[in-house]
Amino acid sequence: MHYLNKILLGDCEEVLKGIPENSVDLIVTSPPYADQRQQTYGGICPTKYVAWFLPKVDQFYRVLKPTGTFVLNIKERVVSGERHTYVIELILEMRRRGWLWTEEFMWHKKNSYPGKWPNRFRDNWERLLQFNKQKKFQMHQEEVMVPVGTWAKHRLVNLSDTDKIRDESRVGSGFGKNVSNWVGRRKVYPNNVIHMATESSNQNHSAVFPVALPTWFIKLFTSPGDTVLDPFMGSGSTAIAALKLGRNYIGVDINKQYVDLANQRINNSQTRLPGVGERGKRYPVKGQKEGVHSETY
């Protein structure tokens, strides 16, 4: 498997044709937004964005396993004073092609740049759209659980009789809660809002996302030894996250400067070799011998 743990130089639409179908467990990526990154990705016009992206997403569908997940980080661009609809149009076209739009996460960027506009406020969040090929897919919710919170210390001390049974919603919505179910819990499942700061701007890339972001989704949607694909690899954050968690990665980028940058970051990071996960635990890496380093393809 010559493509494992390497960053391949080229357009992902063409490069991925050399990757076997149903071979990837997770795709997580942030493609260039419309009218941005002119020098590297061509600055795709909003009206042409869907047509540009769909042939690529067809390859994503082909290489993704039936139990796999595709996470797309994207945000609508403001054009002539209003949000353009290319993201909505893309979602609809992907559904027509067989994708299931399973969930939408929100990445709250805790350190977004300040600014002032006449008709809106600064962008403080981005979409993370989850797509799947089927309703049953690999998901490990317990891997991303969070502390229950300090509220439990006070709220759960003296429970009323109502707290000990399922208390149905007064508006007849069908929702209800049993507060006593929280007693003794130290961790709970998170919601779909992810609070993370953006990456430092010193990575020589115009849009670096934090390693913690792909890390979160890799934990949620893959197992040790699985394969993670980022078809717009950029500075290599997804690869670094995958290696830290004992997963394989496949990276693709059309810009040689970014391929070199990503490889440098991988080599300079304190990641372990493929096959070694967190705390030194050794995981089996599917389809690859131990000791194989990442390199440019």
C-alpha positions as CSV (number, residue, x, y, z in Angstrom):
1,M,0.0,0.0,0.0
2,H,2.3,2.7,-1.3
3,Y,-0.1,5.5,-0.5
4,L,-0.3,4.9,3.3
5,N,1.3,7.5,5.6
6,K,2.4,9.7,2.6
7,I,1.4,13.0,1.3
8,L,0.7,12.8,-2.5
9,L,1.3,15.8,-4.7
10,G,-1.5,16.6,-7.1
11,D,-5.2,17.4,-7.5
12,C,-7.2,15.0,-5.3
13,E,-9.7,14.5,-8.1
14,E,-7.0,12.7,-10.1
15,V,-4.7,11.4,-7.3
16,L,-7.5,9.5,-5.5
17,K,-8.3,7.5,-8.7
18,G,-5.2,5.5,-7.7
19,I,-6.6,4.7,-4.2
20,P,-8.7,1.5,-3.9
21,E,-12.4,1.8,-3.3
22,N,-13.8,1.3,0.2
23,S,-10.3,1.7,1.7
24,V,-10.6,4.8,3.9
25,D,-12.3,5.0,7.3
26,L,-12.5,8.7,7.7
27,I,-12.2,11.8,5.5
28,V,-11.7,15.1,7.3
29,T,-10.7,18.2,5.4
30,S,-11.1,21.9,4.9
31,P,-11.2,22.7,1.1
32,P,-10.4,26.3,-0.1
33,Y,-13.4,28.5,0.4
34,A,-14.9,30.3,-2.6
35,D,-12.8,33.2,-4.0
36,Q,-10.0,32.5,-1.6
37,R,-6.4,31.1,-1.9
38,Q,-6.1,32.4,-5.5
39,Q,-2.4,31.6,-5.9
40,T,-2.7,28.0,-4.6
41,Y,-6.1,26.7,-5.5
42,G,-7.3,29.1,-8.2
43,G,-9.8,31.1,-6.2
44,I,-13.0,29.2,-7.2
45,C,-15.9,31.5,-8.0
46,P,-18.9,30.9,-5.7
47,T,-21.2,30.3,-8.7
48,K,-18.8,27.6,-9.9
49,Y,-17.9,26.1,-6.6
50,V,-20.4,23.2,-6.6
51,A,-19.4,22.1,-10.1
52,W,-15.7,22.3,-9.1
53,F,-16.2,20.3,-5.9
54,L,-18.6,17.5,-7.0
55,P,-16.1,15.5,-9.1
56,K,-13.8,15.4,-6.1
57,V,-16.5,14.4,-3.7
58,D,-17.4,11.5,-6.1
59,Q,-13.9,10.2,-5.5
60,F,-14.3,10.6,-1.8
61,Y,-17.5,8.5,-1.9
62,R,-15.7,5.8,-3.9
63,V,-12.7,5.4,-1.5
64,L,-14.7,5.7,1.7
65,K,-15.8,2.5,3.4
66,P,-19.5,1.9,3.8
67,T,-19.0,2.3,7.6
68,G,-16.9,5.5,7.1
69,T,-17.5,9.1,7.7
70,F,-16.8,12.3,5.7
71,V,-16.4,15.6,7.8
72,L,-16.3,18.7,5.7
73,N,-15.1,22.0,7.3
74,I,-16.6,24.8,5.2
75,K,-18.4,28.2,5.6
76,E,-20.4,30.3,3.2
77,R,-18.7,33.4,1.8
78,V,-20.3,36.8,1.9
79,V,-20.9,38.0,-1.7
80,S,-22.3,41.5,-2.4
81,G,-23.5,41.9,1.2
82,E,-25.2,38.5,1.7
83,R,-24.2,34.9,2.3
84,H,-23.8,32.9,-0.8
85,T,-25.8,29.7,-1.1
86,Y,-23.0,27.4,-2.6
87,V,-22.7,25.4,0.6
88,I,-26.4,24.7,0.7
89,E,-26.4,23.8,-3.0
90,L,-23.4,21.5,-2.4
91,I,-25.3,19.7,0.4
92,L,-28.3,19.1,-1.8
93,E,-26.2,17.9,-4.7
94,M,-24.3,15.5,-2.5
95,R,-27.6,14.1,-1.2
96,R,-28.7,13.5,-4.8
97,R,-25.5,11.5,-5.3
98,G,-26.2,9.2,-2.4
99,W,-24.6,10.9,0.6
100,L,-26.5,11.0,3.9
101,W,-26.2,14.4,5.6
102,T,-26.1,12.9,9.1
103,E,-25.1,15.8,11.3
104,E,-23.7,19.3,11.4
105,F,-21.2,20.4,14.0
106,M,-20.2,24.0,14.8
107,W,-16.6,24.9,15.4
108,H,-16.6,27.9,17.8
109,K,-13.3,29.7,17.1
110,K,-12.5,31.1,20.5
111,N,-9.8,33.5,19.2
112,S,-11.4,34.8,16.0
113,Y,-10.1,38.1,14.6
114,P,-12.1,41.2,15.6
115,G,-13.6,43.4,12.9
116,K,-16.4,45.8,11.9
117,W,-18.8,45.5,9.0
118,P,-21.8,47.7,8.2
119,N,-24.3,44.8,8.0
120,R,-23.0,41.9,10.1
121,F,-20.7,40.9,12.9
122,R,-17.4,39.0,12.8
123,D,-17.4,35.3,11.9
124,N,-16.8,33.3,15.1
125,W,-17.8,29.8,13.9
126,E,-17.5,27.5,11.0
127,R,-19.5,24.5,9.8
128,L,-18.3,20.9,10.1
129,L,-20.7,18.9,8.0
130,Q,-20.9,15.1,8.6
131,F,-21.8,12.8,5.7
132,N,-22.1,9.1,5.5
133,K,-22.8,6.4,3.0
134,Q,-25.2,4.5,5.2
135,K,-27.1,5.0,8.4
136,K,-25.0,2.5,10.4
137,F,-21.4,3.7,10.6
138,Q,-18.4,3.5,12.9
139,M,-18.8,5.8,15.9
140,H,-17.2,5.8,19.4
141,Q,-19.0,8.4,21.4
142,E,-17.3,7.4,24.7
143,E,-13.9,8.6,23.2
144,V,-15.0,12.2,23.3
145,M,-16.9,12.4,26.5
146,V,-16.4,15.5,28.7
147,P,-16.5,16.2,32.4
148,V,-20.0,16.5,33.8
149,G,-19.4,20.0,35.1
150,T,-19.5,21.8,38.4
151,W,-23.3,22.2,38.3
152,A,-23.7,18.6,39.4
153,K,-22.2,19.3,42.8
154,H,-25.1,21.5,43.7
155,R,-28.0,20.3,41.6
156,L,-27.7,16.6,42.6
157,V,-27.3,17.0,46.3
158,N,-31.0,17.0,47.2
159,L,-33.2,15.5,44.6
160,S,-37.0,16.0,44.7
161,D,-39.5,13.2,44.0
162,T,-39.9,14.6,40.5
163,D,-36.2,14.4,39.9
164,K,-36.3,10.7,40.5
165,I,-38.7,9.9,37.7
166,R,-39.0,10.8,34.1
167,D,-40.4,14.3,34.1
168,E,-42.3,14.8,30.8
169,S,-42.2,18.2,29.0
170,R,-45.1,20.4,29.9
171,V,-45.6,21.5,26.3
172,G,-46.2,17.9,25.1
173,S,-43.1,17.7,22.9
174,G,-42.4,14.1,24.0
175,F,-39.1,15.1,25.6
176,G,-38.4,14.4,29.3
177,K,-35.7,13.9,31.8
178,N,-34.8,11.9,34.9
179,V,-32.4,14.0,36.9
180,S,-31.4,11.1,39.1
181,N,-29.7,9.5,36.1
182,W,-26.9,12.0,36.4
183,V,-26.0,10.9,39.9
184,G,-22.5,9.5,40.1
185,R,-21.5,10.4,36.6
186,R,-18.1,11.9,36.1
187,K,-18.3,12.3,32.3
188,V,-21.1,12.9,29.8
189,Y,-21.5,13.0,26.1
190,P,-20.7,16.3,24.4
191,N,-23.0,18.4,22.3
192,N,-22.3,19.3,18.6
193,V,-20.6,22.6,19.4
194,I,-16.8,22.3,19.5
195,H,-14.9,25.1,21.3
196,M,-11.3,25.4,20.0
197,A,-8.9,28.2,19.2
198,T,-7.5,28.5,15.7
199,E,-3.9,27.5,15.0
200,S,-1.1,30.0,15.3
201,S,-0.5,31.8,12.0
202,N,3.2,31.0,11.9
203,Q,2.8,27.7,9.9
204,N,3.4,29.4,6.5
205,H,-0.1,28.4,5.4
206,S,-3.1,30.7,4.8
207,A,-5.6,28.5,6.7
208,V,-4.2,26.1,9.3
209,F,-6.7,24.3,11.4
210,P,-5.7,23.2,14.9
211,V,-4.5,19.6,15.3
212,A,-7.1,19.2,18.1
213,L,-9.9,19.5,15.5
214,P,-9.1,16.5,13.4
215,T,-8.0,14.7,16.6
216,W,-11.6,15.0,18.0
217,F,-13.2,13.5,14.9
218,I,-10.5,10.8,14.5
219,K,-11.2,9.6,18.1
220,L,-15.0,9.7,17.4
221,F,-15.1,8.0,14.0
222,T,-12.1,5.6,13.8
223,S,-10.3,2.9,15.7
224,P,-6.5,2.3,16.1
225,G,-5.0,1.1,12.8
226,D,-7.7,2.7,10.6
227,T,-7.0,5.1,7.7
228,V,-7.7,8.8,7.7
229,L,-7.7,10.8,4.4
230,D,-7.3,14.6,4.1
231,P,-7.6,15.5,0.3
232,F,-6.6,19.1,1.0
233,M,-3.8,18.4,3.5
234,G,-2.3,21.8,3.6
235,S,0.1,22.1,6.5
236,G,-0.4,18.5,7.7
237,S,-2.5,18.9,10.9
238,T,-4.7,15.9,10.0
239,A,-1.6,13.6,9.5
240,I,-0.1,14.7,12.8
241,A,-3.4,14.0,14.6
242,A,-3.7,10.5,12.9
243,L,-0.1,9.5,13.8
244,K,-0.5,10.5,17.4
245,L,-3.6,8.3,17.7
246,G,-2.1,5.3,16.0
247,R,-3.9,5.7,12.7
248,N,-2.7,5.7,9.1
249,Y,-3.1,8.8,7.0
250,I,-3.3,9.7,3.4
251,G,-2.7,13.3,2.4
252,V,-3.1,15.0,-0.9
253,D,-2.3,18.6,-1.8
254,I,-1.9,20.3,-5.2
255,N,0.7,22.7,-3.9
256,K,4.3,21.4,-3.5
257,Q,5.2,24.0,-1.0
258,Y,2.4,22.8,1.3
259,V,3.4,19.2,0.7
260,D,7.0,20.0,1.8
261,L,5.7,22.1,4.8
262,A,3.4,19.2,5.9
263,N,6.3,16.7,5.7
264,Q,8.5,19.0,7.7
265,R,5.9,19.5,10.4
266,I,5.4,15.7,10.6
267,N,9.1,15.1,10.9
268,N,9.6,17.8,13.4
269,S,6.6,16.9,15.6
270,Q,7.0,14.7,18.5
271,T,4.7,12.1,17.0
272,R,5.5,8.4,17.3
273,L,6.0,6.2,14.3
274,P,2.9,4.5,12.7
275,G,1.8,1.6,14.9
276,V,2.4,3.5,18.2
277,G,-0.5,5.2,19.8
278,E,-1.0,7.3,22.9
279,R,1.1,6.6,26.0
280,G,3.4,4.3,24.0
281,K,0.7,1.6,23.4
282,R,1.5,-0.2,20.2
283,Y,-1.4,-0.7,17.7
284,P,-1.5,-2.8,14.6
285,V,-1.3,-0.7,11.5
286,K,-3.4,-2.3,8.8
287,G,-1.5,-3.1,5.6
288,Q,1.9,-1.6,6.6
289,K,5.1,-2.9,8.2
290,E,6.4,-1.2,11.3
291,G,9.0,1.5,11.0
292,V,7.8,3.0,7.7
293,H,8.1,6.8,7.8
294,S,6.0,9.3,6.0
295,E,7.3,10.8,2.8
296,T,6.3,12.8,-0.2
297,Y,4.9,10.6,-3.0
